[in-house]
Amino acid sequence: MPLEGKHNFGSINETRVTFVEKAITKERCDFLQRLLEYNGFEVLVEEAARKSEEEPQLYTLGVTDIVFNPTIWIYQRKLKTFDGQRVTPGYWEQRTEESNPNYWNNGSAEK
């Protein structure tokens, strides 16, 4: 799921949360839960309702910090990877495990 600037909040199990991502797979949910807990957040997960047993089980993940916004935390370089590097948009979206280049480096070098 791409990063959005919109701040979504609501409730999971009667606890107010900031929604991090909705309708995600178990693997994505596990990755985000580990990453956010590593960064000190209390994470809540809720199974999404399925219309039929054939549909895959999807999840909603939120944190109890109401002011948390993943986009802001990533671009302000506040989140850390498990090896102490800074989380980049590519790392967050699980496209790469590389924490470089920085988001503002588009690959072109000035000469």
N, C-alpha and C positions, 0 to 999 in steps of 0.2 A: 504494500500500500504506500503510495507516495506521501511525502510529508505535506501537511496542510497548515495554513496559518490559523485556521478556525479553532477556537477553544470549545470543545464539547464536554458537557458535564451532565450528570444524572445520578442514578443510584444503582448499586449492585447489592443485593441482599440487605436492603434498607440502610445502606451506608452510602453517603455522598461521595462520589468519585469524579475524577476527570477521566473521561474515556480516552484511552490511548489508541486503540484500534478495535474495530468491530468486524464480525464475520471473518475471522481468521482461522487458519488451520491449527491443529494441535502443535505441530512443529514450530510454527511462527509464534504461537502463544508461549510455548516453553522458552524459546529464545528471548523474547521480550521480557518475560517474567524474570528469568535469570539475570538479564542485563539490568533491569530496573531495580531489582532487589540488591544487586551488587552495588548500585549507586545510592542505596539507602532509602528507597521508596517502599512503602507498604503496598503490595499489589493484590488486587482482587480479580478473580476470574469467574465468569458465568457462562454456562453452556447456552448457546442460542437454541431456540425451539426449532425443531425440524418438522417439515410437513409430512414426511414419510420416513420409514426406516431405511430406505435406499439412499437417501441423501446423506452426504458426509456430515459429521458433527462439526459445527463451527463454534467459535468462542468469542466472547467480548472480554477485553482486558482493560482494567482501569487502575488508577492509583488514588490513594486517599488524600493526596496533596491537591487540593482544589485549584491552586494557581499554576500547577504544572502544565506546560505546553511543550510537547516534544520538539516541535520545530524551533522554538526559541532556545531551548536547552541545547539542541544540537548545534545551531548556528552561533550560539554564544560560547560553544566549546566547553560546556559544563559537564557533560556525560563522559565517563571513562569506559574504555573497553576492559576486558578481564586482565589484560597485560599492562594496564596503566596508560595506554594511548588515548587520544581523544576520539570520540565517536564522530564519524563523518556521515553525511547522508547515505553514501554507498554502503557503509557498514550497517547503519540502521535498517536499510532496505534489504540487507543480506545479499547484495550484489557483489561485495568484495569483503575481504578481511583486512584490507589495506587501510591504514588510517591517514595515508598521504596519497595524493596531494590534498592540500587544503581545498575547501569548496570554492575559494575565490581564484584558485589557480586552474585555468582552463587548458593547461598544457603548453601554451605558447610562452617561450622565454624571450625576455627583452634582450636586445643586443646592443 
